[in-house]
């Protein structure tokens, strides 16, 4: 099944502004606690720079995306809320939409790839979301969700091409820069790119000298290749164990923001991701899923370039299954 959908890609998309992010903060702060942004002495010593970790694994859904879900669903019209929403997700975005839907009394249908993370599937169902399994990966599930919105009249929620979703995610970076305004580099994992594009918008406003560096998996490099080449690149597969990074096609709105504002972009291997999960467990006593550890993997890859700097590392999610953790620990 092709990853792209011309109807969706043809929509006119407005880029969110810093004002949108500040407005989102007013909404998000009513429902979520501010997460810690703390210097890790252990990581700082190992890396050779001042390493600060933003612990988004401590969010109520175990990942940062819930910020965007709340901001987006809060903004829906009463008619859209009555229709319900449909979206596609490997897990964390689905939890975000299911949680926000439970807050505002909205039906939520979440399309997921077959073999999706069972921890995330169970969480979505506990939150009242309806799960539907379609296709081998996220992009196949996404195409089904877009078609189902047309068939059934749901309001389709794209996991990246949504200005209010990106603005909601931007509240993470407002918190970060309020806590440490002189942070000079932020390392952000990239699946669809909502996090990295939000970081760029906030950093440009608060401190234009702050560099935002995106991180993607070597086995799922579509956004990286698109950013580097200046044109949309789709891949045949996205076989990383870090499901939050497993996209075969870039999303238009985040990509256009990143092309203009992202300072750099790096790829990390599966081995580097796995080692970063272990390192975070040892250094911070926190569990990170694969995507959640991507920024830490990049920190070690780039430590020569970042020596002496003050760096923000986004631990974007901690929804790792017990079986995944056992396997990683056995290999370590």
C-alpha positions in Angstrom: 0.0 0.0 0.0 1.5 3.4 -0.9 2.5 5.7 2.0 1.3 8.9 0.5 -2.3 10.2 0.1 -2.6 13.1 -2.4 -5.9 14.3 -0.9 -4.4 14.9 2.4 -1.2 16.3 1.1 -3.1 18.9 -1.0 -4.6 20.7 2.0 -3.5 24.3 2.6 -1.7 24.1 6.0 -1.0 27.2 8.1 2.2 27.1 10.1 1.7 27.5 13.9 3.2 30.7 15.4 4.7 31.3 18.8 1.4 33.0 19.7 -0.3 29.7 19.0 2.1 28.0 21.4 1.5 30.5 24.2 -2.3 30.0 23.7 -1.7 26.2 23.8 0.1 26.6 27.1 -3.0 28.1 28.7 -5.0 25.0 27.7 -2.4 22.3 28.3 -1.4 23.6 31.7 -5.0 23.0 32.9 -4.7 19.3 32.2 -1.0 18.3 32.5 1.8 18.8 35.0 5.0 20.5 34.0 7.7 17.9 33.5 11.2 18.2 35.0 14.2 19.5 33.0 17.2 18.6 35.0 21.0 18.5 34.6 22.3 14.9 34.8 25.8 15.0 36.3 26.4 11.4 35.2 25.5 12.1 31.5 27.4 15.4 31.6 30.6 13.7 32.8 30.2 10.9 30.2 29.5 13.3 27.3 31.8 16.2 28.1 29.1 18.9 28.0 26.3 20.1 30.3 23.5 17.6 29.6 20.0 18.5 30.7 17.2 15.9 30.3 13.5 16.8 29.7 11.5 13.9 31.2 8.5 13.6 29.0 8.2 9.9 29.9 6.6 11.2 33.1 3.6 12.6 31.3 0.2 10.9 32.1 0.4 8.9 28.9 4.1 8.2 29.2 5.0 10.5 26.2 5.1 14.1 25.0 2.4 13.8 22.3 -0.5 14.2 24.8 0.3 17.9 24.8 -0.7 18.2 21.2 -3.7 15.9 21.5 -5.3 18.0 24.3 -4.7 21.3 22.4 -6.1 20.0 19.2 -9.3 18.3 20.6 -10.0 21.2 22.8 -10.2 23.4 19.7 -12.6 21.2 17.7 -16.1 22.5 17.0 -19.1 21.0 18.7 -20.0 19.4 15.4 -16.6 17.8 15.0 -16.7 16.5 18.5 -20.1 14.9 17.8 -18.7 13.2 14.7 -15.8 11.7 16.6 -12.2 11.5 15.4 -10.1 8.9 13.6 -6.3 8.9 13.5 -3.3 6.5 12.9 -0.5 5.8 15.3 2.1 3.3 16.4 1.0 4.1 19.9 2.0 7.4 21.6 0.0 9.7 19.3 -2.9 7.3 19.7 -2.7 7.5 23.4 -2.6 11.2 23.1 -5.8 11.4 21.1 -7.6 8.8 23.2 -6.7 10.6 26.4 -7.8 14.0 25.0 -11.0 12.4 23.7 -11.8 11.0 27.1 -11.5 14.5 28.6 -13.8 16.1 26.1 -16.3 13.3 25.5 -15.3 12.5 21.9 -15.3 9.1 20.2 -11.8 8.2 19.1 -10.9 5.5 16.6 -7.1 4.7 16.4 -5.7 2.8 13.4 -2.6 0.9 14.3 -0.2 -1.4 12.4 -0.6 -5.1 13.0 1.9 -6.2 15.8 1.7 -2.7 17.5 3.3 -2.3 20.9 0.8 -4.2 23.2 1.5 -1.8 26.1 0.4 1.1 24.0 -2.6 -0.8 22.6 -3.8 -1.6 26.1 -3.4 2.0 27.2 -5.4 3.3 24.3 -8.2 0.9 25.1 -8.2 1.8 28.8 -8.6 5.4 27.8 -11.7 4.5 25.8 -10.2 4.6 22.4 -11.3 2.0 19.7 -8.3 0.3 18.1 -8.3 -1.0 14.6 -5.3 -2.9 13.1 -4.5 -2.3 9.5 -1.3 -3.0 7.6 2.3 -3.8 8.4 3.4 -0.3 9.5 2.3 3.2 10.5 1.9 4.5 7.0 -0.4 1.7 5.9 -2.6 2.3 9.0 -2.5 6.0 8.2 -3.9 5.5 4.7 -6.7 3.4 6.1 -7.6 6.1 8.7 -7.7 8.8 6.0 -10.1 6.6 4.0 -12.2 5.7 7.0 -12.7 9.4 7.7 -14.2 9.8 4.3 -16.4 6.7 4.6 -17.7 7.3 8.1 -17.6 11.1 8.6 -15.0 11.2 11.4 -12.8 14.2 11.8 -9.4 12.9 10.6 -6.5 13.9 12.8 -3.2 13.8 11.1 -0.3 13.1 13.4 1.8 15.9 11.9 -0.1 18.1 9.6 -2.1 19.8 12.4 -1.0 23.3 13.4 -2.8 23.0 16.8 -1.1 19.7 17.5 2.3 21.2 16.8 1.5 24.2 18.9 0.5 21.9 21.8 3.8 20.0 21.6 5.5 23.4 21.6 4.6 23.9 25.2 7.3 21.3 26.1 9.9 23.6 24.6 8.5 26.7 26.3 8.9 25.0 29.6 12.4 23.9 28.7 13.5 27.4 27.7 11.8 29.0 30.7 13.8 26.7 32.9 17.1 27.2 31.1 16.9 30.2 28.7 20.6 29.9 27.8 20.4 26.3 26.5 22.4 26.4 23.2 21.5 23.1 21.6 18.3 20.9 21.7 18.4 17.3 20.5 14.9 16.1 19.4 13.8 12.7 18.1 11.9 12.8 14.7 9.2 10.4 13.6 6.8 12.7 11.8 8.5 15.8 13.0 5.9 17.5 15.3 8.4 17.7 18.1 11.3 19.1 16.1 9.2 21.6 14.2 7.7 22.8 17.5 11.2 23.1 19.0 12.3 25.2 16.1 9.3 27.6 16.4 9.9 28.2 20.1 13.7 28.4 19.9 13.5 31.0 17.1 11.3 33.2 19.3 13.0 32.7 22.7 16.6 32.5 21.7 17.5 32.4 18.0 21.0 31.3 18.8 19.7 28.0 20.1 20.4 25.2 17.7 17.8 22.4 17.2 19.1 19.1 15.9 16.7 16.4 14.7 17.4 12.7 15.2 16.0 9.8 13.2 16.7 6.1 12.9 19.0 4.8 10.1 16.4 2.2 9.3 13.6 4.8 9.0 15.3 7.9 7.3 12.5 9.4 5.2 12.4 12.7 7.0 16.1 13.0 7.2 16.5 12.2 3.4 13.8 14.7 2.6 15.4 17.4 4.7 18.8 16.8 3.2 17.6 16.6 -0.4 15.1 19.4 -0.3 12.4 17.2 -1.9 10.0 14.6 -0.5 11.5 11.2 -0.1 9.5 8.0 0.8 11.2 4.8 1.8 10.1 1.2 1.2 10.3 0.2 4.8 10.8 1.6 8.4 12.2 -1.4 10.2 13.4 0.3 13.4 12.5 -1.1 16.8 11.8 2.5 17.8 8.2 2.6 16.7 7.9 6.3 17.4 10.5 6.9 14.6 9.0 4.4 12.2 7.6 6.5 9.3 8.1 5.8 5.6 7.0 9.2 4.4 7.5 12.7 5.7 4.7 15.0 6.8 4.4 18.2 4.8 3.8 20.8 7.5 6.6 19.7 10.0 8.9 19.2 7.0 8.5 22.7 5.7 9.1 24.1 9.1 12.2 22.0 9.6 13.6 22.8 6.2 13.6 26.5 7.1 14.6 26.4 10.8 16.2 23.1 11.8 20.0 23.5 12.4 21.1 19.9 11.6 19.8 16.4 11.3 21.6 13.1 12.2 20.8 9.4 11.9 21.4 6.8 14.7 21.7 3.1 14.4 19.7 0.4 16.1 22.7 -0.4 18.3 23.1 3.2 19.3 19.4 3.4 20.2 19.5 0.3 22.3 22.6 1.4 24.1 21.0 4.8 24.8 18.0 3.1 26.5 20.5 1.3 28.8 22.5 4.4 29.4 19.4 6.4 30.4 18.4 3.6 32.7 21.8 3.6 34.4 22.3 7.4 34.4 18.9 8.7 35.2 17.0 5.6 36.6 14.3 6.2 33.9 12.9 3.9 31.3 13.0 5.2 27.8 11.4 3.6 24.7 13.5 3.5 21.5 12.3 6.8 20.2 12.6 8.3 23.7 16.3 7.4 23.7 17.1 8.8 20.2 18.2 12.2 21.5 20.6 10.5 24.0 22.0 8.3 21.2 22.6 11.5 19.2 24.2 13.1 22.2 26.9 10.4 22.3 27.3 10.5 18.5 27.8 14.2 18.5 29.7 14.7 21.7 32.9 15.8 20.0 31.0 18.7 18.3 29.0 19.6 21.5 31.9 19.6 23.9 31.5 22.3 26.6 28.0 23.3 25.4 24.7 23.4 27.3 22.5 20.8 25.7 18.8 19.8 26.1 18.1 16.1 25.6 14.5 15.2 25.0 13.4 11.9 26.7 10.2 11.9 24.6 8.6 8.7 25.9 9.0 5.7 28.2 6.4 3.2 26.9 8.8 0.3 26.6 7.3 -3.2 27.2 8.7 -5.6 29.7 9.7 -8.0 27.0 11.5 -5.2 25.1 13.4 -4.2 28.3 14.3 -7.8 29.0 15.7 -8.2 25.5 17.7 -5.0 25.7 19.2 -5.9 29.1 20.1 -9.4 27.9 22.0 -8.0 24.9 23.7 -5.4 27.1 
